[in-house]
């Protein structure tokens, strides 16, 4: 058994129903020593892309050997496969619907393997086909946390599903064009332009000036929220290293009707 094994949870289950509680109950029923961490259960319903973004941004902040259970599963009960993804430092359990695309892109393919979970004796007896989070993913996570060898859960595959993620584009060596990819609880809108992408133009530091454009409007580019003027749509690099549009102490997405997919660009001006 791993010493106080850690299992994180991401889902679109919400907190109104008993789904999250049952998943935790299954895990603890198999391994009462497991430490369960809720990352979020407020992923937009059926939004595989958002779940992929969230797990991609946060998994490296957890200790090695953490097991990440990620369930946004609109194809539950269909022909999509349940997966265990093993990287150099982490485990990921969830459906084969593209939810782990960020992991596949961030991790070196020489150090990860993907297993189709098909050893049913590690599952709960099925009472239906609509709750694989409880009946398949939770018990596998629990047995894995107790030290069951990963190869016992199924067969290795190479034809796992990846979804298309929008990529920022560098043009004329001076402008990076991207788009809004997610929004947080505070109404801040996060783009797919990262600090590493911007570094193709110049380092983000006091020596260089950048111009951010949204809907043909030039936005102030500041170091942190407090540097922005009240009610002014501004841009900054957020805590995950992504370019973000925000309004200080207000909901930028609602006030400016910002949508997923809206184009955003940043240009080096000095």
N, C-alpha and C positions, 0 to 999 in steps of 0.2 A: 504493500500500500504506500502511496505517496504520502509524505508527511503533511498533514492538514491540506489535502488537495483543494485547489481553487477551481470553481466552475462559474463562468459568467453566463448571463442570460440576456439575449436580445430577441425581441419579438414584436409582433403587431397585435398581441392579445389584449392590450389595454389592461385596466385594473378593475373594471366593473364586474367581470365574471370571475369564475373560480379557476380559470385555465392556468394562470401563473402559480397559484397555490398548489394545484395538483402536480404540476411539473416538479416543483420543489419537494413535494411529499414523496414522489417516486424516487427522486435522487437520494433523499435522506433515508428512505426505507431500505435502500440497498447499501448506502454508505453514510452512516450517521455522523461521520467525522468530516464530511465535505463542507467546505466553506463556499457558500453561494453568494455571488455578487450580481445584483440587478444593474445592468448598464442602462437599458431602457426597454419599456414595453409599449412605447408610444410611437413606434414606426407607423407611418401612414398605412392603412389597410392594404395588403397585397403589394406593397411597394418594395419589390426586390432590389431595385436600384438604390433606394435610400438605405436599406439594411446593409448593402454592400459598402456604401460610403461610410456608414457608422462603424462597422467592424474594422474597416480599413484604416480609419483614423485613430482607433483607440487600442487595438490589441497589443501594441508594443509597450504600452504603459503597464502591462501586467507581468508578473514574474514568469520566468521560464517554467514550462510544464503546465501552465494554465490551460484548462479546457474551456473552449468558447462554444456555447450552444446558441445557435442562431436560427430562429424559426420564423420566416415569412414565407408562406407555403401555399400559394393559390392553387397549385396542382396536387394538393394532398389527396392520396388515394388513387391517383392516376399512375402513368407509367414512368414518372420521374423517379430517380433512384435516391435513397437515403445515403449520405456520404459521411466518411471520416477523412478529414484532411490533416496530414501530419507534416509540420514544417520542422526546421531545426530546433525551434524553441517552444512551439505552441501546437495545440490540437484544436480542430474546428469540426463541429458536428452540425449537420443540417441538410436540407434538400439540395439535389443536383439541379438547380434552376438558375444558376449564375450568381447566386448570393455570395459566393466566395471569389468572385472575379478580382476584387482588389487584392486578395491574398495571393492569388495566382500571379498577379502582375508585380507585386512588391517583393515576393520571396523568390529566391534562386531555385529554378526548377531542378537543379542538381541535388537539392536538399529537401524536397517535399515529395510526398506520395499521397495518392488519393485512393481510398478504399470504398468499394460499394458494400454497404452494410447489408448482408443477407444471411447472417447466422441468427435465425429467428429465436433460438433458445436464449438469447440475451435480450429479447423483447418481452414486453408484457403480453399476456393473452389478449388478442384483439376483440373488442366489443363493437367494432365498427371501423371504418376507414377514414375518419375525419379528424383524428387527433394523434398524429404521429409524434407531435412534440412530447406528449405524455407516454405513448405506447412504444416508441422506437428510440427517439433521440435522447430522452431523459434517462432511460435505463442504460443505454450504451455509455453515456457520459459517466454515469455512476459506476458501472463496472470498470470502465477505463481508469477512473480515479482510484479504484481499489487495486490497480496493478495488472489487470488482465492484459495480456500482450495484444497489440493492435492487430496482428495478422489473424487472430482468432475471430474477428468480427466480420470478415468477408474477404473479397478478392480485390486485388489492385487493378485499377483501370487507368486508361490514358485519354479517354474520350469524354471527359467531364465538360459540363456546359460553362461557357463564358458569355457574358453579355457585353454589348458594345458600350464603352464608356466614352463620353465626349472628351476630346483632347484639345488643349489650347494650341493655337497656331502662331508661330513666329513669322512675321512678314517684314521684309525690307530691313531686317536686322535692327528695327527700332520700335516695333509694335507687337504686342502679344494680344491675340483675340481669344476670348474664352466665353464662358456662359455661367449663369447661376445654376447650381446643381442641388442645393438644399437650403433649408431655412431652420433656424433654431427657435427655441421657446421664446426668445426675446424679440423675434422678428428680424434678427440679423440675417442677411442673405449671403450665403457662402458660394464662392465661385470655384471653378476647377483650375484657376491660375494659382500656382504655389510660389513660395519664395524661391524655390529652386528653379522654377521656370523663369521667374523674373531675373534671376542671376545670369540668364543668357544675354540679357541686355546690360546689366550692371548690378553690383551688389546693392542690396537695400540698406543703405547707410546714410549718414548725414552729408556725404560728399556728392550724392546724386539726387536729382529731382525727377519725379515721375508725374505723369498726368493720367488720371483714370477717367474714362468716359463711359457713361451709361445713358442710353436714350438721347444721344447727341448733347448731353450735358456734361461739362467738366466738373469733376468732384474733387474736393480737398482730399489729399492723401496724407494721413496723419499717423503718428506712432501709436496712439492709444485713444480710447474713447473720450477721455476728458479733454483732449486737445481740440475736439470738434465743437463748433458753435451749436447752440441749441436749435433743434428742428432742421438742421442742415444735413442732407444726405451726404455722407462722407465715406471714405474707404480707408481700410487699414489691413495689416497682416494679423490674422487672428492667432489664437493659441495653438492651432493645428498647422500653422504655416500656410494658410490659404488666404488669398485676397478676399476681403469681406466688405459688403456695403452695409452701413448702419446709420441710425440716428441716435444720438446720445439720449439714453433713458426714454426711448420711444420705439414703436414698432415700425421699422422701415418697410417691411413687406406690405403691410396694410396701407400705410400713408402714401406710398408711391406705387401701389398696385404691382409690385414686383412679382414676376412669375418664374417658375423653373424653366430654364431654357433661354431666358432673356440674355442677349449678348452684352458683354462687358469687355472693355479693352484697357490696356495700360501701355503707355508710351514713355520712353526715356527722353526727357527734354533738356537735361543738363548733366 
